Each structure stands twice: as C-alpha cells, then as structure tokens.
Amino acid sequence: MSETTPTRRRGHRHEMVGIVTSDKMQKTVVVTVERLVRHPKYERVVKRRSKFMAHDELGARVGDKVRIMETRPLSRHKRWRVVEILQRAARRVPEAEPELSEEIGGEGL
C-alpha cells in the first residue's frame, strides 16, 4: 500500500431510523426505533420498540425523525450517533391563553 492514500475501509455499520423521544441532555438524544416481528406462537405481527441513546451534533428535537448509525462507545450508554435529520417535527405556535372564565363557561353563572 502506498503511504499517501490510506485505503482502510470501515466495516458495515448498522443504521436505523427512529423518532427522538427525549432531548433533555447535552449533545445526546434518546431515539425510539420500532420494528415489526411475527409472534412465534400466534403468528401475529407485533410492534417491538427499542430505545437508543445517540450522540447528537445536529440539534435534533423531540418528535424529529432521524437516522442513527452505530459507532464506537462514546460513553456508558451511547453507542450510536445521529447521521441526519430526515423530518422535523411539526412545531405548534403557542397561542395566547384564553381567559379562565371562558374555559369554565362562567359568563352568566
């Protein structure tokens, strides 16, 4: 091999797509990945969920759909990193809070 161009190839790294369920940590998000499996006895298709802690440099927020890739251990629980944000979550614009009397219907008690 020549010294100028290293041709080291990385092994195939697993990639998954999931929804961010928590972003309360710094540079870390919790991603929930759903998969469908057939029940061994009843042969019904069942949803299974797995939660992964992933390193996030892109700024993903709760509800975002992200792609995560397997990586070296970054901490005690983090073995994944966010590669891209596929779809941003819909953000609601906070409206002005209605008066308390309107909610109760206290116009003419």
Secondary structure as UniProt FT lines:
FT   STRAND          15..25
FT   TURN            26..27
FT   STRAND          28..38
FT   TURN            40..42
FT   STRAND          45..55
FT   TURN            62..63
FT   STRAND          65..70
FT   STRAND          78..87
FT   HELIX           100..104
//
